[in-house]
Amino acid sequence: MRFLEFFRNCFALLTVLRPSFLVIESVTQIWSKGRSMLDDLARIAAGRGYQAHAVFHNVADCGLPQS
């Protein structure tokens, strides 16, 4: 799965850069590919010492137009 491989490469950078946090946009798209993908990403993050939380926001509620 190319999508998951992309995130694995991003998480590899976390090991080098050690930022305080990482925000991933489009969680809904990840979720639509299956809960297991989101769980895999959370497991990868945890393996690098991070906590993972999925938070869904409808930005239309914040006044941002959506098409």
Secondary structure, DSSP 8 states (H G I E B T S, - for coil): -HHHHHHHHHHHHHHHH--S----S-HHHHHHT-HHHHHHHHHHHHHTT---------GGGGT----
